[in-house]
Amino acid sequence: MDLYESRGRLQAIAEEMAVSEEEADEDTFVMVRKKVSKPIEPADAFCADCSSLTHSALQTYGEHCQHQVLLLPTAIQHVKSELSKKNSLLSERTTQMENFASNLEEIFITVEENFGRQEQNLEQHYNEVLQTLSQRRNEHITGLQDEKKLKMEVLYGELLSCGRVLDASKELIEKAQELNRWQNQRAFLQAIIPLIKRIEDFAKEKVTLKMPMSLDFAMPTTDLSEVKQMMESINVVPAPSAPVMNPQVSNSATASTLRVCWSLFSDDTVDFYELYCRHISEDSTTGTTQEVSVLRVKETHCVVEQLFPNAQYEFWVTATNTTGISPASERAVYMTVPSPPVIREQECARCSEAVRIRWDSGNTNPVESYTLELTENSFNESPVTESIVAIPTCECVTQLQPWKRYVIYVRAVNIGGPSERSQPITISTTVCVCVSVGTFFHLLRETAHPCLSVSADGFTMFYLDEELPLSDMAFGDNTFASCVAVLGDLMPVRGQHYWEVEVDEQTEYRVGVAYEDTQRSSYLGANATSWCMRHILTPSRHKYEFLHNGWSPDVRITVQPLQIGIFLDYDRGTVSFYNAHLQQHLYTFTCCFHHFVLPCFALDKPGALSLHNGLATPHYISQTAPPHY
């Protein structure tokens, strides 16, 4: 039996068991048609409490009236989900057994090497006194062989035990695979319950994954006083050659430990090794000498503890025997895994279909990549629903499924492996949780005109009465220069987005959308890259304009809006404005967006306006398409 086929088989079963909802509905439709043609209706439901087939009518009366009764398609999906979980347990168990079997195979090799080394030492010590010590030498070698045989037998027994466990796993896998192909849903449900029970009982069985014995050979003691003079004339064992440091392998570290490995020429005899460790820090470039620590070990590997996260350490090693010390090996650099990233929740954005997560690395040294993990509950050890790996920067946009609640974590990854999870952020696409489902974003401070101030929460902008001297204004490449404006950090996701702007009746403003590369030296609405609603306060009335490329239609608004709703619909190619208090449509731009647009906000005179987002699109907007102009 191949010990490495189990995981592949489990994955194949999981794929076969992934029956879609459409197939389940089609099966139900076929069952309904069959029911019409038969005088006695077959069971169309499954009682979860009794684990038996029944009729849906018995859910309200009869023996199953107080039980959990599910329609067959729903019951099948539920049972298959449970079976998938049980198979996941089998997969984990199989992986453990495969790793243990691999370890046993390595131990076989180690036992052979240890035996050869001991035999060689005996040959060297008794070479010149062969006639005197021939009988004793043979006794020692025989003893080593017996001990070797014993160790091999124990290891072989352990390997056979692993094989039996894997055979049992294979039998259950094949049985589950066979049942999964059954087309008869009732027979499937009747047969699958005992199998799930067997899988549960099998998963409860404890398997010992500890080494059954020591790998070292006992060195036989011999009284060599009678041949002392002869032994003194024997050539001494040569000093070892320089060991060879092995490069770091993936997943060989934690935030505070490193597993360091090295190799040695097989002909060398070694009593112990000395492993040298030095922390490589930024001070190393200035010539400051870092402290070197030394560990004495007998194996060709060592776990070094109490280290810093995401830090580089330099290692080298020497070998020592009774004759002397070897030259030092070449130096190798190892890295501990990074510290968990820190999600910048204030800079994250979301809408009903996607989320953009931003975070800080939390590490001084560079990180190779990041992994974003999504789970569907709040437990820290919950299984990962989806993973996005090899993210090169501290930002990721990912699609979301409707009517779900996600808990999102981020890990930093380097050659040593992934970090621990970051603190989570919770995102929901349902309508009855604490986190809103609508579009959520902040104002981009780096785009704001120097006269514009943005509040700490990123939702309010202020244009103060006092005018700053031109010499005190710091204009960047991305800041607005003429228009006192700022852009919003809207996610680059097509679909529908909605937000609201709260204004004062005396505020003169421009609100709308613009391309990210809209001209910073131009006024919003005065170019072809922005679409805006503008309020102007005249001596006689409040004037409203809907500007694009400097042109505005003749639109008169009788009731002044103080809460403006803005609805962006990429599919229709529209930007609509509403009086949110009155649920009144004001105007709609029809356009063809060649790129993603960002919310834009401007104050033509001193004042303030506040952004309200994270709101679900109102029903009067989402259910009725506004007229196009």
VOGU-3710 file (C-alpha; in Angstrom, 3 decimals, decimal comma):
1> mdlyesrgrl> 0,000/0,000/0,000  1,262/3,459/-0,895  1,364/5,527/2,290  1,102/8,813/0,368  -2,144/8,247/-1,569  -4,575/8,881/1,308  -4,606/12,681/1,150  -5,238/12,641/-2,607  -8,090/10,191/-2,143  -9,683/12,363/0,540
11> qaiaeemavs> -9,452/15,418/-1,682  -11,040/13,503/-4,570  -13,906/12,437/-2,306  -14,420/16,036/-1,136  -14,655/17,207/-4,754  -17,136/14,467/-5,667  -19,245/15,292/-2,612  -19,496/18,989/-3,594  -22,998/18,631/-5,092  -24,332/22,007/-6,245
21> eeeadedtfv> -27,653/23,432/-5,187  -28,845/23,336/-8,817  -28,286/19,571/-8,977  -30,112/19,097/-5,684  -33,063/21,157/-6,951  -33,135/19,146/-10,193  -33,141/15,891/-8,207  -36,021/17,182/-6,110  -37,965/18,112/-9,275  -37,496/14,601/-10,657
31> mvrkkvskpi> -38,671/13,129/-7,340  -41,806/15,277/-7,400  -42,650/14,113/-10,918  -42,230/10,501/-9,835  -44,481/11,087/-6,844  -47,338/12,209/-9,093  -47,301/8,938/-11,008  -47,315/6,670/-7,954  -50,404/5,944/-5,843  -48,354/5,845/-2,622
41> epadafcadc> -46,106/8,833/-2,149  -42,535/7,910/-1,180  -40,778/9,577/1,684  -39,823/13,151/0,781  -38,113/14,178/4,021  -35,572/13,025/6,572  -35,883/13,169/10,373  -32,568/14,260/11,840  -33,549/13,135/15,353  -34,542/9,600/14,321
51> sslthsalqt> -32,082/9,334/11,404  -34,829/7,893/9,217  -36,835/8,733/6,097  -40,306/10,211/6,592  -42,911/12,478/4,998  -42,849/16,249/5,322  -46,489/16,184/6,412  -45,479/14,407/9,624  -43,566/17,518/10,667  -46,784/19,043/11,984
61> ygehcqhqvl> -48,414/15,862/13,309  -47,528/12,244/13,947  -44,444/10,708/15,492  -42,059/13,341/14,073  -44,033/16,455/15,006  -41,498/17,578/17,612  -38,440/16,531/15,600  -36,180/18,319/13,151  -37,544/17,236/9,744  -35,696/18,293/6,599
71> llptaiqhvk> -36,639/17,971/2,953  -34,490/15,412/1,125  -32,305/17,906/-0,837  -31,627/19,884/2,342  -31,023/16,708/4,344  -28,632/15,383/1,717  -26,631/18,595/1,751  -26,603/18,572/5,558  -25,476/14,941/5,809  -22,867/15,376/3,094
81> selskknsll> -21,563/18,418/4,932  -21,227/16,305/8,090  -19,543/13,561/6,082  -17,144/16,100/4,632  -16,195/17,195/8,156  -15,603/13,597/9,205  -13,483/13,020/6,123  -11,488/16,114/7,063  -10,721/14,418/10,384  -9,597/11,346/8,465
91> serttqmenf> -7,446/13,538/6,249  -5,747/15,076/9,266  -5,214/11,629/10,794  -3,796/10,325/7,502  -1,428/13,285/7,272  -0,185/12,598/10,791  0,384/8,943/9,991  2,183/9,781/6,746  4,495/12,172/8,599  5,119/9,588/11,284
101> asnleeifit> 5,822/6,896/8,666  8,238/9,275/6,958  9,943/9,851/10,287  10,210/6,089/10,785  11,884/5,720/7,401  14,414/8,381/8,359  15,006/6,522/11,611  15,765/3,336/9,667  18,518/5,227/7,869  19,778/6,759/11,124
111> veenfgrqeq> 19,959/3,343/12,771  21,977/2,043/9,826  24,359/4,995/10,010  24,786/4,697/13,769  25,447/0,993/13,469  28,024/1,551/10,712  29,776/4,231/12,720  30,003/2,034/15,800  31,218/-0,914/13,755  33,866/1,244/12,109
121> nleqhynevl> 35,086/2,506/15,488  35,385/-1,045/16,713  37,323/-2,021/13,580  39,741/0,886/14,025  40,356/0,153/17,712  41,018/-3,549/17,227  42,832/-3,502/13,896  46,380/-3,882/15,290  45,331/-6,252/18,074  43,162/-8,480/15,896
131> qtlsqrrneh> 44,620/-11,793/17,161  44,275/-10,855/20,828  40,859/-9,266/20,645  39,324/-11,262/17,791  36,944/-13,183/20,005  35,877/-10,084/21,968  35,460/-8,070/18,790  33,168/-10,717/17,330  31,139/-10,745/20,526  30,755/-6,952/20,416
141> itglqdekkl> 29,752/-6,919/16,765  27,264/-9,697/17,368  25,825/-7,729/20,270  25,475/-4,660/18,100  23,777/-6,717/15,410  21,367/-8,175/17,936  20,583/-4,702/19,209  20,196/-3,486/15,657  17,856/-6,379/14,898  15,807/-5,597/17,973
151> kmevlygell> 15,527/-1,927/17,029  14,602/-2,860/13,466  11,930/-5,265/14,667  10,412/-2,642/16,955  10,472/-0,045/14,181  9,022/-2,540/11,716  6,227/-3,317/14,150  5,482/0,401/14,439  5,460/0,696/10,655  3,044/-2,248/10,383
161> scgrvldask> 0,802/-0,534/12,940  0,849/2,605/10,804  -0,036/0,473/7,801  -3,032/-1,034/9,576  -4,344/2,402/10,533  -3,862/3,645/6,989  -5,580/0,521/5,596  -8,561/1,193/7,852  -8,609/4,813/6,684  -8,447/3,650/3,066
171> eliekaqeln> -11,355/1,245/3,604  -13,517/3,993/5,094  -12,515/6,383/2,306  -13,391/3,879/-0,402  -16,706/3,070/1,312  -17,556/6,789/1,557  -16,601/7,254/-2,094  -18,791/4,330/-3,141  -21,803/5,614/-1,172  -21,303/9,097/-2,555
181> rwqnqraflq> -21,851/7,764/-6,068  -25,221/6,233/-5,161  -28,068/7,869/-7,031  -30,783/6,560/-4,701  -31,058/9,278/-2,100  -33,023/7,196/0,398  -30,638/4,298/0,248  -27,775/6,778/0,544  -29,181/8,284/3,724  -29,898/4,838/5,233
191> aiiplikrie> -26,383/3,610/4,506  -24,431/6,741/5,337  -25,425/7,022/9,017  -23,632/3,798/10,109  -20,604/4,833/8,058  -20,452/8,212/9,770  -20,674/6,394/13,144  -17,751/4,155/12,108  -15,740/7,204/11,046  -16,465/8,915/14,378
201> dfakekvtlk> -15,446/5,802/16,345  -12,321/5,453/14,219  -11,396/9,112/14,742  -11,681/8,645/18,550  -9,075/5,891/18,601  -5,795/7,133/19,945  -2,651/6,509/17,966  0,747/6,691/19,603  3,085/8,923/17,604  6,081/8,706/19,919
211> mpmsldfamp> 9,360/7,012/19,229  9,346/3,549/20,825  13,038/3,478/21,692  16,324/5,307/21,690  18,249/5,483/18,431  21,676/5,297/20,077  23,592/2,037/20,451  24,971/1,056/23,800  28,738/1,011/23,698  29,926/-2,306/25,158
221> ttdlsevkqm> 32,464/-2,070/27,956  35,638/-4,084/27,722  38,572/-4,551/30,056  41,555/-3,691/27,862  44,155/-3,529/30,618  45,975/-6,567/29,246  46,440/-4,923/25,888  46,970/-1,382/27,124  50,459/-1,205/25,720  49,203/-2,350/22,350
231> mesinvvpap> 46,295/0,079/22,373  48,620/2,991/23,108  50,437/2,258/19,886  47,243/2,400/17,786  46,870/5,444/15,567  44,589/8,095/17,065  41,252/9,047/15,490  41,703/12,073/13,205  40,065/15,379/14,070  36,749/15,970/12,239
241> sapvmnpqvs> 36,479/17,946/9,023  34,512/21,183/8,957  30,738/20,547/9,096  28,466/21,919/6,374  25,604/24,240/7,380  22,306/23,384/5,682  20,212/26,242/4,273  17,018/27,126/6,087  13,913/25,261/4,935  10,326/26,499/4,974
251> nsatastlrv> 8,297/26,205/8,191  11,429/25,614/10,259  10,860/28,552/12,588  8,455/30,295/14,900  8,503/33,885/16,114  11,004/32,939/18,843  12,666/29,661/17,740  14,736/28,305/14,852  15,505/24,720/13,869  19,082/24,732/12,568
261> cwslfsddtv> 20,567/21,717/10,731  24,013/20,809/9,423  25,818/17,833/7,880  29,109/16,014/8,475  31,329/13,712/6,430  30,358/10,131/7,288  33,964/9,040/8,003  34,399/11,530/10,854  33,986/10,544/14,495  32,386/13,304/16,592
271> dfyelycrhi> 31,778/13,490/20,323  29,782/16,734/20,241  29,138/19,893/18,220  29,285/23,544/19,211  26,750/25,757/17,459  27,498/29,488/17,366  24,704/32,032/16,989  24,851/35,786/16,366  21,930/38,176/15,924  22,224/40,285/12,761
281> sedsttgttq> 20,747/43,697/13,530  20,936/47,169/12,041  23,780/47,896/14,452  25,871/45,307/12,616  26,322/47,688/9,683  27,867/50,311/11,963  30,616/47,977/13,126  29,131/47,205/16,542  30,024/43,650/17,587  27,024/41,517/18,446
291> evsvlrvket> 27,166/38,980/21,254  27,796/35,394/20,154  26,091/32,546/22,010  27,317/28,936/21,953  25,271/25,744/22,330  26,770/22,264/22,787  24,755/19,464/21,149  25,317/15,843/20,144  22,984/15,730/17,107  23,338/17,430/13,734
301> hcvveqlfpn> 20,382/19,680/14,471  19,310/22,042/17,217  16,288/24,178/18,123  17,487/27,620/19,209  15,040/29,458/21,462  14,386/32,924/22,936  14,885/34,772/19,646  13,336/37,935/18,200  10,546/37,728/15,574  11,366/38,378/11,898
311> aqyefwvtat> 15,040/38,646/12,804  18,116/37,367/10,982  20,580/35,141/12,813  23,972/33,952/11,646  24,983/30,372/12,526  28,170/28,346/12,228  29,264/25,089/13,841  32,367/23,104/14,832  32,776/19,374/15,541  34,898/17,965/18,391
321> nttgispase> 36,268/14,506/19,209  39,060/13,173/21,463  41,691/14,347/18,989  40,641/17,932/18,461  38,217/20,514/17,055  37,287/20,857/13,376  37,503/24,105/11,436  34,347/26,196/11,595  31,720/25,660/8,930  30,626/28,327/6,485
331> ravymtvpsp> 28,142/30,741/8,013  24,425/30,479/7,221  21,680/33,030/7,823  18,330/31,899/9,259  15,193/33,980/9,939  12,487/33,672/12,550  8,919/34,105/11,339  7,467/37,636/11,361  5,337/39,270/13,994  1,605/39,326/13,183
341> pvireqecar> 0,604/42,264/10,960  -1,605/45,036/12,319  -4,801/45,673/10,339  -5,434/49,399/9,785  -9,167/49,248/10,317  -9,599/52,984/9,796  -8,177/52,636/6,279  -10,147/49,545/5,244  -12,966/49,960/2,748  -15,862/47,723/1,854
351> cseavrirwd> -19,032/47,411/-0,168  -21,728/44,748/-0,439  -19,605/42,653/-2,844  -15,997/43,104/-1,757  -13,636/44,381/0,906  -10,244/46,062/0,812  -8,005/45,318/3,780  -4,945/47,393/4,597  -2,402/46,613/7,284  1,016/47,469/8,688
361> sgntnpvesy> 3,739/44,857/8,499  4,667/45,238/12,159  8,224/44,111/11,354  11,514/45,950/10,951  13,046/43,578/8,422  11,297/43,008/5,071  8,597/40,362/4,746  8,408/38,138/1,648  4,613/38,148/1,309  1,331/38,114/3,187
371> tleltensfn> -1,583/35,697/3,437  -5,186/36,816/3,904  -7,444/34,276/5,645  -11,251/34,435/5,700  -13,336/32,389/8,123  -17,069/32,353/8,639  -17,143/32,488/12,447  -15,307/34,302/15,217  -13,410/31,389/16,772  -9,638/31,817/16,558
381> espvtesiva> -9,066/28,160/15,644  -11,930/28,010/13,147  -11,192/26,439/9,762  -10,180/28,820/6,994  -12,911/29,285/4,370  -10,625/30,989/1,853  -6,952/31,965/1,729  -5,271/34,496/-0,543  -1,532/33,836/-0,586  1,598/35,566/-1,927
391> iptcecvtql> 0,212/39,096/-1,462  3,219/41,344/-2,177  1,994/44,562/-0,501  0,127/45,565/2,652  -3,209/45,766/0,824  -5,651/43,267/-0,681  -9,057/43,474/-2,371  -11,172/40,313/-2,270  -14,691/39,458/-3,362  -17,339/38,530/-0,762
401> qpwkryviyv> -20,396/36,288/-0,900  -23,798/37,793/-0,003  -25,482/36,983/3,292  -22,352/35,902/5,071  -20,352/37,103/8,062  -16,583/37,018/7,609  -13,773/37,211/10,138  -10,580/38,242/8,348  -6,995/37,710/9,509  -3,621/38,511/7,959
411> ravniggpse> -0,359/36,599/8,306  3,120/37,754/7,317  5,353/35,172/5,613  9,107/34,831/5,198  11,422/31,884/4,556  10,872/30,646/8,096  7,107/30,316/7,610  3,919/32,266/8,361  3,394/34,451/11,405  0,591/34,089/13,885
421> rsqpitistt> -2,756/35,589/12,901  -3,295/39,303/13,219  -6,110/40,669/15,306  -9,289/40,038/13,294  -11,589/42,414/11,500  -15,238/41,417/11,071  -17,093/42,121/7,825  -20,682/41,115/7,131  -22,799/41,046/3,996  -26,024/40,452/5,946
431> vcvcvsvgtf> -28,397/43,189/7,032  -28,930/42,250/10,681  -25,491/42,457/12,244  -23,482/45,148/13,943  -21,383/45,923/10,853  -23,128/47,730/7,989  -23,256/46,121/4,582  -23,033/49,240/2,444  -20,089/50,991/0,867  -17,567/52,166/3,446
441> fhllretahp> -14,552/54,412/2,874  -12,576/57,328/4,335  -11,351/60,635/2,942  -7,874/60,564/1,393  -5,910/63,145/3,359  -3,028/63,050/0,881  -5,326/64,530/-1,815  -6,746/67,354/0,341  -6,099/71,013/-0,522  -3,811/72,656/2,113
451> clsvsadgft> -6,721/74,846/3,324  -8,817/71,761/3,953  -8,742/69,888/7,266  -9,960/66,306/7,690  -11,217/65,031/11,053  -9,445/62,230/12,896  -12,117/59,696/11,958  -11,780/60,591/8,265  -15,470/61,473/7,793  -15,649/65,298/8,129
461> mfyldeelpl> -13,856/68,068/6,198  -13,424/71,703/7,312  -12,577/74,864/5,364  -11,693/77,457/8,022  -12,414/81,186/7,761  -8,792/82,270/8,070  -6,987/82,111/4,739  -3,516/80,585/4,813  -0,719/82,604/3,201  0,332/81,085/-0,098
471> sdmafgdntf> 3,856/80,645/1,246  2,526/78,410/4,059  0,639/76,100/1,698  2,364/72,809/0,982  1,194/71,388/-2,336  2,058/67,806/-3,197  1,856/66,005/-6,512  -1,491/64,491/-5,489  -3,132/67,443/-3,674  -5,746/69,746/-5,161
481> ascvavlgdl> -4,276/73,157/-5,966  -7,200/75,355/-7,106  -10,332/73,670/-5,831  -10,506/73,206/-2,029  -11,297/69,541/-2,481  -10,502/66,018/-1,356  -11,130/62,543/-2,787  -12,658/59,536/-1,027  -10,962/56,158/-0,827  -13,651/54,148/-2,646
491> mpvrgqhywe> -12,910/50,535/-3,506  -12,145/49,735/-7,173  -15,085/47,307/-7,459  -17,779/47,492/-10,086  -21,389/47,270/-9,038  -23,418/49,697/-6,932  -22,182/52,108/-4,266  -24,141/54,496/-2,061  -23,128/57,160/0,445  -24,562/60,369/1,886
501> vevdeqteyr> -23,198/63,851/2,540  -24,534/66,075/5,314  -24,317/69,825/4,633  -25,386/73,070/6,278  -27,853/75,338/4,507  -25,187/78,084/4,231  -22,488/75,760/2,866  -21,341/76,158/-0,738  -20,048/72,820/-1,914  -19,404/70,416/-4,761
511> vgvayedtqr> -19,994/66,670/-4,283  -19,904/63,806/-6,759  -17,374/61,491/-8,357  -14,144/61,907/-10,307  -11,414/59,817/-11,836  -8,404/59,284/-9,598  -6,216/61,202/-12,077  -8,606/64,142/-12,407  -6,749/67,423/-12,855  -5,682/68,802/-9,495
521> ssylganats> -5,421/72,326/-10,889  -9,020/72,308/-12,158  -12,323/72,728/-10,359  -14,528/69,693/-9,858  -17,191/69,560/-12,564  -15,256/71,901/-14,837  -13,508/69,050/-16,673  -14,416/65,796/-18,417  -13,117/63,656/-15,543  -15,569/64,679/-12,815
531> wcmrhiltps> -19,354/64,724/-12,283  -20,615/67,016/-9,502  -23,600/68,569/-7,800  -22,832/72,183/-6,846  -24,632/74,475/-4,392  -24,239/78,276/-4,764  -25,739/80,741/-2,296  -26,976/83,864/-4,112  -28,694/86,947/-2,597  -32,058/85,779/-3,944
541> rhkyeflhng> -32,022/81,994/-3,772  -30,166/78,717/-3,410  -28,835/77,700/-6,805  -27,960/74,136/-7,745  -25,898/72,972/-10,706  -25,058/69,494/-11,960  -21,674/69,993/-13,608  -19,699/67,855/-16,028  -17,078/69,303/-18,372  -18,212/72,813/-17,381
551> wspdvritvq> -21,833/72,334/-18,531  -24,978/72,073/-16,390  -28,599/71,404/-17,366  -31,363/73,749/-16,223  -32,584/72,030/-13,060  -34,502/73,872/-10,312  -34,730/72,429/-6,793  -37,443/73,941/-4,588  -36,584/72,210/-1,288  -33,005/72,621/-0,122
561> plqigifldy> -31,392/69,186/0,494  -29,338/68,948/3,676  -28,684/65,213/3,429  -27,549/64,354/-0,107  -27,565/60,720/-1,216  -25,171/59,757/-4,013  -25,752/56,492/-5,877  -23,055/55,172/-8,236  -24,111/52,332/-10,560  -21,313/51,019/-12,789
571> drgtvsfyna> -23,587/48,581/-14,646  -25,963/51,312/-15,759  -23,225/53,910/-16,081  -25,017/56,404/-13,854  -24,338/58,763/-10,961  -27,545/59,865/-9,227  -28,185/62,497/-6,557  -31,049/62,399/-4,031  -32,545/64,464/-1,235  -32,182/61,705/1,360
581> hlqqhlytft> -34,634/63,262/3,830  -37,436/63,446/1,248  -36,362/60,327/-0,683  -36,472/62,604/-3,728  -34,486/62,091/-6,927  -32,631/65,256/-7,980  -30,570/64,402/-11,068  -28,748/61,530/-12,805  -25,644/61,664/-14,981  -25,456/58,984/-17,662
591> ccfhhfvlpc> -21,847/58,284/-18,562  -19,470/55,576/-19,752  -16,845/55,054/-17,062  -13,579/53,994/-18,687  -11,922/53,669/-15,300  -12,933/53,414/-11,672  -14,062/56,680/-10,081  -13,628/58,033/-6,556  -16,007/60,151/-4,463  -15,018/63,821/-4,498
601> faldkpgals> -15,920/66,635/-2,106  -15,145/70,358/-2,252  -16,005/73,554/-0,348  -16,159/76,744/-2,422  -16,286/78,900/0,735  -15,403/78,287/4,406  -17,642/75,701/5,986  -17,851/71,990/6,676  -19,497/68,828/5,370  -19,712/65,327/6,800
611> lhnglatphy> -19,594/61,965/5,084  -22,010/59,167/6,032  -21,181/55,772/4,552  -21,418/52,108/5,357  -25,135/52,537/4,611  -27,239/49,991/2,768  -28,678/51,368/-0,466  -32,214/52,642/0,319  -35,077/50,628/-1,151  -36,465/53,612/-3,019
621> isqtapphy> -33,181/53,753/-4,961  -32,250/50,083/-5,375  -35,761/48,988/-6,445  -36,503/51,826/-8,853  -34,124/52,941/-11,568  -33,853/56,764/-11,708  -34,595/58,460/-15,013  -31,591/59,178/-17,231  -30,811/62,640/-18,534
//
